[in-house]
Amino acid sequence: MRLLRAGIQTSMIALWLGHEQVETTHIYLHADMGLKERALAATAPAVATPGRFRPNDKLLAFLEAL
């Protein structure tokens, strides 16, 4: 986990650990909640208005015509 936090690529860690496949190393990614939280924070939109989407009448008419 320290190597992942230090920014070492997963493929390099797999080699050091002797994993035959890189997918085996990905199991460790699921164990670190901090890493997950940072990844999710990086993908969050910078500006988003909370609320529910409300389609207008034109869109509803189009969808009903399908």
C-alpha positions as CSV (number, residue, x, y, z in Angstrom):
1,M,0.0,0.0,0.0
2,R,2.9,2.4,0.7
3,L,4.2,1.8,-2.9
4,L,0.8,2.6,-4.3
5,R,0.5,5.8,-2.2
6,A,4.0,6.8,-3.3
7,G,2.8,6.7,-6.9
8,I,4.5,3.5,-8.1
9,Q,2.8,2.0,-11.0
10,T,0.8,-1.2,-10.4
11,S,2.7,-3.1,-13.1
12,M,6.0,-2.4,-11.3
13,I,4.6,-3.5,-8.0
14,A,3.3,-6.7,-9.6
15,L,6.9,-7.4,-10.8
16,W,8.4,-6.8,-7.4
17,L,5.8,-9.1,-5.7
18,G,6.3,-11.8,-8.3
19,H,2.7,-11.7,-9.5
20,E,2.2,-13.5,-12.7
21,Q,-0.6,-11.1,-13.8
22,V,-1.1,-7.4,-13.0
23,E,-4.7,-8.2,-12.3
24,T,-3.6,-10.0,-9.1
25,T,-2.1,-6.8,-7.8
26,H,-5.3,-4.9,-8.4
27,I,-6.8,-6.8,-5.5
28,Y,-4.7,-4.5,-3.2
29,L,-6.3,-1.4,-4.8
30,H,-9.6,-2.5,-3.3
31,A,-8.2,-2.6,0.2
32,D,-7.3,1.0,0.5
33,M,-10.3,3.3,1.1
34,G,-8.2,6.4,1.1
35,L,-6.9,5.7,-2.4
36,K,-10.5,5.1,-3.5
37,E,-11.7,8.4,-2.0
38,R,-8.9,10.3,-3.7
39,A,-9.8,8.7,-7.1
40,L,-13.4,9.5,-6.7
41,A,-12.7,13.0,-5.7
42,A,-10.5,13.5,-8.8
43,T,-13.5,12.4,-11.0
44,A,-16.1,14.6,-9.3
45,P,-17.3,17.5,-11.4
46,A,-15.9,20.8,-10.4
47,V,-19.3,22.5,-10.4
48,A,-22.5,20.7,-10.2
49,T,-25.9,22.0,-9.1
50,P,-27.8,19.6,-6.9
51,G,-31.3,18.7,-7.9
52,R,-33.3,16.4,-10.0
53,F,-33.5,16.5,-13.8
54,R,-36.9,17.7,-15.1
55,P,-37.4,17.1,-18.8
56,N,-39.3,19.8,-20.7
57,D,-42.6,19.1,-22.7
58,K,-40.7,18.9,-26.0
59,L,-38.4,16.1,-24.8
60,L,-41.3,14.2,-23.2
61,A,-43.3,14.4,-26.4
62,F,-40.3,13.1,-28.4
63,L,-39.8,10.2,-26.0
64,E,-43.5,9.2,-26.0
65,A,-43.4,9.2,-29.8
66,L,-40.7,6.6,-29.9
